[in-house]
Amino acid sequence: MPWKEFNTIDLRFQFVLDSLQTGVNFTQLCAQYGISTKCGFKWKERFLREGKEGLLDRKKTNKRW
């Protein structure tokens, strides 16, 4: 039996869909996916603003003031 392959974006998308369900405990859901609540809120917010494109990894750049 072959291993099930998951795309990072698909997992993040499934997380967001699960988080939008009524009555879901967000902290427990984040623990189930192995992420922090800060990360979970970031993904959810990006998805609501930008759609599935918001779930893509972003470059980490130095912000100079």
C-alpha beads as a LAMMPS data file, in Angstrom:
LAMMPS data file: protein, C-alpha beads

65 atoms
64 bonds

1 atom types
1 bond types

-500.0 500.0 xlo xhi
-500.0 500.0 ylo yhi
-500.0 500.0 zlo zhi

Masses

1 110.0

Atoms # bond

1 1 1 0.000 0.000 0.000
2 1 1 1.551 3.349 -1.022
3 1 1 1.998 6.211 1.420
4 1 1 -0.553 8.963 1.308
5 1 1 1.118 12.138 0.093
6 1 1 -0.034 15.515 1.321
7 1 1 0.728 18.908 -0.091
8 1 1 1.483 21.586 2.535
9 1 1 -1.079 23.929 1.014
10 1 1 -3.742 21.204 1.051
11 1 1 -3.088 20.540 4.752
12 1 1 -3.311 24.243 5.563
13 1 1 -6.497 24.498 3.512
14 1 1 -8.017 21.546 5.394
15 1 1 -7.028 23.189 8.687
16 1 1 -8.781 26.418 7.693
17 1 1 -11.908 24.531 6.608
18 1 1 -11.934 22.634 9.903
19 1 1 -11.465 25.881 11.853
20 1 1 -14.513 27.435 10.164
21 1 1 -16.821 24.679 11.453
22 1 1 -19.269 25.674 14.177
23 1 1 -18.315 24.643 17.702
24 1 1 -14.686 23.797 16.972
25 1 1 -12.210 24.384 19.791
26 1 1 -9.496 26.334 17.952
27 1 1 -6.736 25.556 20.471
28 1 1 -7.423 21.823 20.307
29 1 1 -7.582 21.937 16.515
30 1 1 -4.180 23.637 16.369
31 1 1 -2.759 20.971 18.699
32 1 1 -4.230 18.260 16.478
33 1 1 -2.428 19.750 13.458
34 1 1 0.759 20.294 15.481
35 1 1 0.852 24.077 15.098
36 1 1 0.715 27.021 17.487
37 1 1 -2.468 29.056 17.833
38 1 1 -0.521 32.070 16.517
39 1 1 0.253 30.158 13.318
40 1 1 -3.344 28.912 13.087
41 1 1 -4.760 32.426 13.328
42 1 1 -2.225 33.618 10.724
43 1 1 -3.292 30.973 8.205
44 1 1 -6.981 31.554 8.855
45 1 1 -6.649 35.323 8.479
46 1 1 -4.594 35.039 5.295
47 1 1 -7.113 32.617 3.807
48 1 1 -10.041 34.911 4.590
49 1 1 -8.200 37.873 3.015
50 1 1 -6.491 36.228 0.031
51 1 1 -8.087 32.836 -0.510
52 1 1 -5.982 29.729 -1.072
53 1 1 -3.082 31.871 -2.367
54 1 1 -2.699 33.260 1.159
55 1 1 -1.669 29.814 2.390
56 1 1 1.531 29.786 0.327
57 1 1 4.869 30.179 2.113
58 1 1 6.272 33.675 2.019
59 1 1 9.855 34.796 1.857
60 1 1 11.329 35.957 5.111
61 1 1 13.004 39.290 4.472
62 1 1 14.780 41.699 6.755
63 1 1 12.615 44.686 7.465
64 1 1 14.702 47.796 7.786
65 1 1 13.295 50.827 9.496

Bonds

1 1 1 2
2 1 2 3
3 1 3 4
4 1 4 5
5 1 5 6
6 1 6 7
7 1 7 8
8 1 8 9
9 1 9 10
10 1 10 11
11 1 11 12
12 1 12 13
13 1 13 14
14 1 14 15
15 1 15 16
16 1 16 17
17 1 17 18
18 1 18 19
19 1 19 20
20 1 20 21
21 1 21 22
22 1 22 23
23 1 23 24
24 1 24 25
25 1 25 26
26 1 26 27
27 1 27 28
28 1 28 29
29 1 29 30
30 1 30 31
31 1 31 32
32 1 32 33
33 1 33 34
34 1 34 35
35 1 35 36
36 1 36 37
37 1 37 38
38 1 38 39
39 1 39 40
40 1 40 41
41 1 41 42
42 1 42 43
43 1 43 44
44 1 44 45
45 1 45 46
46 1 46 47
47 1 47 48
48 1 48 49
49 1 49 50
50 1 50 51
51 1 51 52
52 1 52 53
53 1 53 54
54 1 54 55
55 1 55 56
56 1 56 57
57 1 57 58
58 1 58 59
59 1 59 60
60 1 60 61
61 1 61 62
62 1 62 63
63 1 63 64
64 1 64 65
